[in-house]
Amino acid sequence: MTYQETCDYLFNQTANYESQGKNGYKEGLDTMLALDEHFGHPHRSFKTIHVGGTNGKGSVSHMLAAVLQVCGYRVGLYTSPHLADFSERIRINGQPIGEDYVTSFVDAEKDYLDSVKATFFEIATIMAFKYFSDHDVDIAVVEVGLGGRLDSTNIITPLVSVITNVSLDHTQLLGSSVEQIAMEKAGIIKKGVPVVIGETLPETRIVFEAMAQEAGSPIVYAEDEQEVESVDLLSDGTVMCHNKHIPPFKCGLGGMYQQKNVNTMLPVLNELVKLGYLCQCQTPENRDAVQNEMTQALLYVKNLTGLHGRWEKVGEKPTVVCDTGHNVGAWQYLSKQIAESKGNRKHIVFGMVDDKDVYGVMSTLPTNAVYYFTKASTKRALPEQSVQVFGQQFGLEGAAYPTVKAAFKAATEAATEDDFIFVGGSTYVVADFMKTCI
């Protein structure tokens, strides 16, 4: 098969939650464990860091990978979903997996993969682990796909487990309360492995405490220390972090919510230092060196790891920003930041998928904007007319457009050079925007 034919097989001929929703989701780890045995347990040949949570796990994963790269490690990075191409999900030192590896892997194993009815995400996960093993990575940062306890990535025993936060998302699969979702996400806590928690609610903290105690795992709450005290949004869309114990530094990822993500990431570095990573001994000189490397890594994280779509400024006159935030937890930050952004008028290109809390998100959206309701090119996307009707119930006015490209074209034609255009509501809206409008 060609690379495109291989991707078509992965996306369309295997069960795929990302495109099919609940019908494409397979619960349990039996198939993943069988795949792992078939391929000789590739994840055992390198160290890992496991990152889960409702919001921010992608940013935290990329920041950790960037720091490890700058410190001299050969670093694997496995994340999801992708924006433009499947290869973005699997990287070594920022470089995407080669098309030849993807096609040869599937060509060689397709009959076996079909025989065990492996899902898209199971195939992608074992491919990532095999690729990292074949290419001798030192350490891999592995982002949870969905939930934690039954996620395909949860066959690893990491150096550190990370849970950024918990809010209501994927309730059809993970549970209808934050306590239930917290139990699923806490399923990545392993016996004796330290776990860093970014943010908690009273209901989720109880869950994390109990499950860490049962596993004998040291637990660190980043919010208790609150190392990052505030952030300033800079004109280029990035943020300056002001900290409690270390000098201010610039993070190359945009969005005021990066305060929470950086604050979660810093204790993970502390745990790695305790384990003998980043520096061999905790002398003042080494701490300074690690700090310098960390600030360089965070400044250039996009170049080092290829992350896009986090309050990313992609145009000027008018200002154009896109962001992959797609649930209430994310939009509590995004709505405030859009409202505070400079621009005579605000234009918002917006779409959602059908398993998200549409009412919850739309209740947070700014009303003093013109909306361009649209539909991303995924089967899970809500029809643009439905998004428009939902929006009208919250006083959000605008027209409906069948594609992201058409919606963005209408927004740019209506905007003056002093206006502000935002594109988002779903990762898939941003993916279509990146592929067709930039």
Disulfide bonds with the S-S distance in Angstrom:
none
